[in-house]
Structure formats: C-alpha cells, structure tokens
Amino acid sequence: MADHVHMLVLIPPKIAVSSFMGYLKGKSALMMFDKHANLKYKFGNRHFWSEGYYVSRVGLNEATVRKYIREQELHDQMKDKLSVKNMRTLLRIASNTYPL
C-alpha cells in the first residue's frame, strides 16, 4: 500500500510553495478526520501528514510526469503483490527448514 501522494499542480507565482503545501495538508487532514472520525484516535493531535514534502519544477517534462503519476498506482499494486508473494515464499522455506 502506498504511503505517499503524487500530485501535479500549477501554483501561481505569487503563492509560496510552502504556503500552498501548508494549506493543502491542513485542509485535507481536516477533511479526512471529519469523514473518518476513527482516524483521530490513530493520528492523535491531528497529525495526519508527515512534516516534509518534495517539490520539483516540471517544465518541458510535464507529459512524462503525468504518465508517471497515472501509472504509479499500478506500479505500487504490483510491488505489493510481489512483497506478499516473497513473504509467502520465505515463510514456506522457513517452515520446511524448521518444521514444528
């Protein structure tokens, strides 16, 4: 399961990236806690997002970035399936090596 979010956004030059990210993370956390009240207990004190973020200018590579974001969910799903398959294989090997 993914533990991060990929977004492609256009921020006007007059708005600082840090201000935009603070607003986005703050409002989205409030929306999540309002919609899923049980998350308040898991993420006490309303800390839903981690402190940092990564920002990069896209420029002429916008189409490449859009494609990457679109395909990322499929990539993460495949990676999760491989992780489960690898874990099952390790458990099978361990049970054969150390029978109960």
Residue pairs with C-beta under 8 A, 6 or more apart in sequence:
1 76
1 80
2 72
2 73
2 76
6 68
6 69
6 72
7 69
8 58
8 62
8 65
8 66
8 69
9 20
11 17
11 20
17 55
21 53
21 55
25 48
25 49
25 53
28 48
28 49
29 46
29 47
29 48
29 49
30 46
32 39
32 48
33 39
33 40
33 43
33 46
33 48
39 48
40 46
58 65
